[in-house]
Amino acid sequence: MNKPPPVSRFPVPTLKDMPEDVRARIEAVQEKSGFIPNVFLVLAHRPEEFRAFMAYHDALMDKKDGITKAEREMIVVATSAANQCQYCVVAHGAILRIRAKNPLIADQIAINYRKADITPRQRAMLDFAMKVALEAYVVGEDDFKALRGHDFSDEDIWDIGAIASFFALSNRMANLTAMRPNDEFYKLAR
């Protein structure tokens, strides 16, 4: 029988060897989802960075106001596909399917968000997110004007840009570490 590939090219600590707060966070996720997403195990290699990463992730992705949680996941899936991050496309694609209550949307957005079954407002959001993820140096006032034309507030625009930026970091770390998506993600909300 073939041995499954490692979840990272860097050492992955065992739960018992992790600091208590990191282990507790991981065990809470395991209890809720039924498995431990590999991102938690890989980032636990450096506990201080794990804490900082998770704090910023939660600040961006768990907000109850502004753009919806499904829209936040759309940003992650679209920009992660552009950055060729298999882990984030698969993992956040699963979360997007759950949040949008739509088994097709994550695949559509990952392949070509411009042809996905989304609203013109969401398309404008993803156009901006892609610009931030891939060529932030050309973002200008016209981009903000276009988003405001779709009733995005300045706080929404910040969130769109911050999510695209944060996940550009995440995509690069996932590729650096050769982070492997959990098999469980592929089956969620199908």
URCORHU-V745759 format. One record per residue. N is the residue number from 1. PHI is phi in whole degrees, -180 to 180 (NA if undefined). Layout:
BEGIN
N:PHI + N:PHI
END
This chain:
BEGIN
1:NA + 2:-74 + 3:-79 + 4:-63 + 5:-62 + 6:-66 + 7:-80 + 8:-158 + 9:-85 + 10:-105 + 11:-60 + 12:-114 + 13:-70 + 14:-79 + 15:-55 + 16:-66 + 17:-94 + 18:-89 + 19:-57 + 20:-54 + 21:-67 + 22:-68 + 23:-60 + 24:-63 + 25:-62 + 26:-66 + 27:-66 + 28:-66 + 29:-66 + 30:-62 + 31:-64 + 32:-73 + 33:-99 + 34:90 + 35:-156 + 36:-102 + 37:-59 + 38:-59 + 39:-57 + 40:-66 + 41:-67 + 42:-65 + 43:-71 + 44:-66 + 45:-55 + 46:-131 + 47:-55 + 48:-65 + 49:-70 + 50:-55 + 51:-61 + 52:-65 + 53:-60 + 54:-67 + 55:-64 + 56:-71 + 57:-54 + 58:-64 + 59:-61 + 60:-84 + 61:-96 + 62:-102 + 63:-65 + 64:-98 + 65:-112 + 66:80 + 67:-64 + 68:-72 + 69:-64 + 70:-65 + 71:-65 + 72:-60 + 73:-69 + 74:-58 + 75:-60 + 76:-62 + 77:-65 + 78:-63 + 79:-71 + 80:-68 + 81:-64 + 82:-63 + 83:-89 + 84:55 + 85:-102 + 86:-59 + 87:-57 + 88:-69 + 89:-64 + 90:-70 + 91:-67 + 92:-78 + 93:-62 + 94:-63 + 95:-64 + 96:-62 + 97:-59 + 98:-67 + 99:-69 + 100:-87 + 101:54 + 102:-146 + 103:-73 + 104:-101 + 105:-61 + 106:-65 + 107:-65 + 108:-60 + 109:-69 + 110:-65 + 111:-80 + 112:-165 + 113:-60 + 114:-68 + 115:-108 + 116:-74 + 117:-81 + 118:-130 + 119:-79 + 120:-57 + 121:-63 + 122:-67 + 123:-64 + 124:-61 + 125:-59 + 126:-72 + 127:-58 + 128:-67 + 129:-59 + 130:-65 + 131:-64 + 132:-64 + 133:-68 + 134:-110 + 135:-154 + 136:-59 + 137:-65 + 138:-104 + 139:-64 + 140:-143 + 141:-60 + 142:-62 + 143:-66 + 144:-67 + 145:-61 + 146:-63 + 147:-68 + 148:-63 + 149:-65 + 150:-106 + 151:66 + 152:-85 + 153:-80 + 154:-61 + 155:-67 + 156:-62 + 157:-62 + 158:-57 + 159:-60 + 160:-59 + 161:-67 + 162:-67 + 163:-65 + 164:-60 + 165:-70 + 166:-61 + 167:-77 + 168:-63 + 169:-62 + 170:-59 + 171:-59 + 172:-69 + 173:-67 + 174:-63 + 175:-70 + 176:-58 + 177:-86 + 178:58 + 179:-63 + 180:-98 + 181:-66 + 182:-66 + 183:-58 + 184:-60 + 185:-63 + 186:-64 + 187:-94 + 188:-66 + 189:56 + 190:-96
END
